[in-house]
């Protein structure tokens, strides 16, 4: 004779066991992953034809505009209680200026990650790139159609740019396992990082707004996109 099933401990006599429940949950970072915020610098000063921006290491190095400084302050309010463990900037001053209000609020000293600097634009550095795109120069149109920076004379190759962005993010992740890090960088870098993470076409994520926040979980060789172009902290956002 088969023995009757035993009741679970604490289960009332005669009452069926309740089924297990599995609520939907938000995706959190995997154990040991770096929660990386890729923040584009605030708006930089206007390019005036014939007056090039100063160069830093061959890259155009404009300061922030007044609007850019306002955007930097809005970022500091947005991220002031976000649990950021470290702040990184590039060799270009617009990133350091954008990071400054948040660094002061948190009492952190920004660190420099040179390989997160913007793609090198060759003969179009110093502000000329803006003019060429705005006036729909044939080479600018070719660049956008082919999604290649190195269509521009003297510009950094796509392969070299991708490799340095990959290496820089790898270093940040290796240095901050299980932490949230804010990296103040550039639109081309954000586009490249998210293209690497998703395997998308090269320019799919190019065009992040000034002072926007994009987000990656980085665990070893696995990169997971968690956000792109978040501008909820900016007053002009609709």
DAPE-V121436 format. One record per residue. N is the residue number from 1. RES is the residue in one small letter. D_FIRST is the distance of its C-alpha to the first C-alpha in whole Angstrom. Layout:
((N/RES/D_FIRST) (N/RES/D_FIRST))
This chain:
((1/x/0) (2/x/4) (3/x/6) (4/x/9) (5/x/12) (6/x/15) (7/x/18) (8/x/21) (9/x/24) (10/x/26) (11/x/24) (12/x/25) (13/x/22) (14/x/21) (15/x/24) (16/x/23) (17/x/24) (18/x/27) (19/x/28) (20/x/30) (21/x/34) (22/x/37) (23/x/40) (24/x/43) (25/x/45) (26/x/49) (27/x/49) (28/x/50) (29/x/52) (30/x/50) (31/x/50) (32/x/53) (33/x/55) (34/x/58) (35/x/59) (36/x/62) (37/x/64) (38/x/67) (39/x/70) (40/x/73) (41/x/76) (42/x/78) (43/x/81) (44/x/84) (45/x/88) (46/x/89) (47/x/91) (48/x/95) (49/x/96) (50/x/98) (51/x/97) (52/x/94) (53/x/91) (54/x/92) (55/x/90) (56/x/87) (57/x/86) (58/x/88) (59/x/85) (60/x/87) (61/x/86) (62/x/87) (63/x/86) (64/x/84) (65/x/86) (66/x/86) (67/x/83) (68/x/81) (69/x/82) (70/x/81) (71/x/77) (72/x/77) (73/x/77) (74/x/74) (75/x/72) (76/x/72) (77/x/71) (78/x/68) (79/x/67) (80/x/68) (81/x/65) (82/x/63) (83/x/62) (84/x/64) (85/x/65) (86/x/67) (87/x/70) (88/x/72) (89/x/75) (90/x/77) (91/x/81) (92/x/82) (93/x/83) (94/x/81) (95/x/78) (96/x/79) (97/x/81) (98/x/78) (99/x/76) (100/x/78) (101/x/77) (102/x/73) (103/x/74) (104/x/76) (105/x/74) (106/x/71) (107/x/73) (108/x/73) (109/x/75) (110/x/75) (111/x/74) (112/x/76) (113/x/74) (114/x/77) (115/x/75) (116/x/73) (117/x/77) (118/x/78) (119/x/78) (120/x/82) (121/x/84) (122/x/87) (123/x/90) (124/x/89) (125/x/88) (126/x/90) (127/x/89) (128/x/90) (129/x/87) (130/x/87) (131/x/90) (132/x/89) (133/x/85) (134/x/87) (135/x/90) (136/x/88) (137/x/89) (138/x/88) (139/x/87) (140/x/85) (141/x/84) (142/x/83) (143/x/81) (144/x/79) (145/x/78) (146/x/77) (147/x/75) (148/x/77) (149/x/79) (150/x/81) (151/x/83) (152/x/85) (153/x/88) (154/x/87) (155/x/84) (156/x/81) (157/x/79) (158/x/75) (159/x/74) (160/x/75) (161/x/74) (162/x/71) (163/x/71) (164/x/72) (165/x/70) (166/x/67) (167/x/68) (168/x/69) (169/x/66) (170/x/64) (171/x/66) (172/x/65) (173/x/62) (174/x/62) (175/x/64) (176/x/62) (177/x/58) (178/x/56) (179/x/59) (180/x/61) (181/x/64) (182/x/67) (183/x/69) (184/x/73) (185/x/74) (186/x/75) (187/x/74) (188/x/74) (189/x/72) (190/x/69) (191/x/70) (192/x/69) (193/x/66) (194/x/64) (195/x/65) (196/x/64) (197/x/61) (198/x/60) (199/x/62) (200/x/64) (201/x/67) (202/x/70) (203/x/71) (204/x/68) (205/x/68) (206/x/72) (207/x/74) (208/x/72) (209/x/74) (210/x/76) (211/x/74) (212/x/71) (213/x/67) (214/x/65) (215/x/62) (216/x/60) (217/x/57) (218/x/58) (219/x/55) (220/x/56) (221/x/57) (222/x/55) (223/x/57) (224/x/56) (225/x/58) (226/x/58) (227/x/61) (228/x/64) (229/x/67) (230/x/66) (231/x/70) (232/x/68) (233/x/70) (234/x/74) (235/x/75) (236/x/76) (237/x/73) (238/x/72))
